[in-house]
């Protein structure tokens, strides 16, 4: 695993193949980073499926309402839910949607991000300036690459646990 420079702003996602460490970009998108930490600390992301995984594009997860595999998982509704917290305002920065960056999933409204996010499998520059980038994978991208593909995947992978590194 990569050296963790700021444990309070690093997320650890346990996948079936190993741990993914994500450095949060608090200087770029403080609201999105705080939301991810709040949901992680509350256990809301634990057991949540990757409900939309497109080869050569990205893996989307974070629907804490409909995609918890251990509790009321609904593959037809996965991707439509959010947390009970209010939506976030867009925090567009100059960080490009490169391989391993974390982007805030949202509806057509730029200020509709809530709990869902995606991890880019490759450089997706066409997303630049349209979706908030608020983190980057610093280790474990090889585990992200092994996530089951599909919309939804027939047997979706999940985030087994999600923790703030300072709490782990």
N, C-alpha and C positions, 0 to 999 in steps of 0.2 A: 504494500500500500504506500501511496505517496505520503510525504511528510505533511502533516496537518499543521499549518501555521497559525490558524485562528479557529480553535475548536468550537467557539460559540457561533461561528458563522460557517460551519461545515456540517453537511448532512450525510449520514451514513444510511444507505439503503441496502438491506440484505435481500439478495435475490437467490434463486435456487442454486446458482453456480458460484456465488461469492458476493462480496461486499463492493458496493459502488460508493465512492466518496465524491461529494459535490461541494465545491467551493461556492458559497453564496456571494453575489456581487452587490454588497450592501451600499456601496457608493453609487451604483447605477440605479438600483431598484429597491430602495429600503422597504417599501410597503409590501412588495411581493416576498421579499426575504423574511420579513417578520411573520407574514401569513404562513409560509412554509414551516417555520420553526414552531409556530403556535399549533398548527395541525399535527406536526410530528410529535410534539410534547404531549398532546392530548390523545395520542394513539390512533388518530383518525385515519392515517394512511396505512396502518398495518393491515395486511391481507387484501389490499385493494388491487384489482386486476389491471393489467395492461389491456385495455379494451379496444384499442385501435393501433395496430402495428403494421406499418407499410414499409416493405423492403426497399432499401435505398432512400428512405425519406426520414421517418421518425417513429418513436414508440410513445404512445399517449396513455396516461394513467391519471389517477388523482380524483376520480369520481367517488367521493366518500359517501354519497347518498345511495347509489345503485350498484356499485362495483365491488363491494366487500365480499369476497368469496366465502367467508365464514358466516356472513350474516345478510340474508335477503339479497343475494346476488341475482341480478336481473340482466342477462346479456342483451335483451332488447332495449332496455332503458339505459344501460351503461353508456356513459358519455353525455348524458343529458342532465346529470345532477351536479350538486355543489354542496358546500358546507352551509351551516346556518348563519355564517358570518356574512356581512355585506360584501358586495362586489368591490373590486379594486379599480382605481383609476390607472390607466395605462402609464407606464414609466419607460417610454422609448428612449434608448440610449444609442450610442454609436457602436456597441458591441455587435458584431455580425453573428448571424445564425450559422456558426461553424459546427463541424462534427464535435459532438459531446457537449454542446451548450444546452441549457435548460430554457425552454420558452413557456410562457403562460398561455394555456389554451383558453379560448374565449369564443363568444358568438360574434356576429357581425359588428356588434357594438364594441369599440376599442376599450371601453371602461367596464367590461363584463367579466373579466377574469375573476376567479374565485378560488377554487382548490385544484383544478386540473392543470396538468403540465405535460410537456413532451420533451423527449431527449432526441436531439438530431443525430441520425446515423451518419450523415454526410453534410458537407457545406450546402446550406439551403439559402443562398443569398436573396432569393425572391421573397423571403419572409422579412428581410431587414426593414426596420422602420414600421412594421405592421403588427408585430407581436413582441411583447416585453421579454427580453433576455435577462434572467436574473441569477444564473448560476452556470457552472461548467464542471464537467466530470474531470477530476484530477487523478483518479485511479479506478480501475474496474470496468473500463469501457468494453473490454472483451466479454464481460458478463452481459452487458446491455446488448451486444451484438447477437447473443444467443436467445434473446426473448422471442417466443413463438409469434409468428406473423399471422395477420388476419384482421378483418373488420366485422365482427369480432373474431379473434382466434378460436378455433374449435376447442382447444384446451389451453385457455389463457394462463400465462405466467402472472405472478403477483409480486407485489412488494411484501415480503414476509414481515419485515419490520423496518421502520423509518425512525431514526433518532438524530438528535443534535449531538455532535461528537463530544461536546463538553458534558453531556449527560450520560454518555455510554460507559 
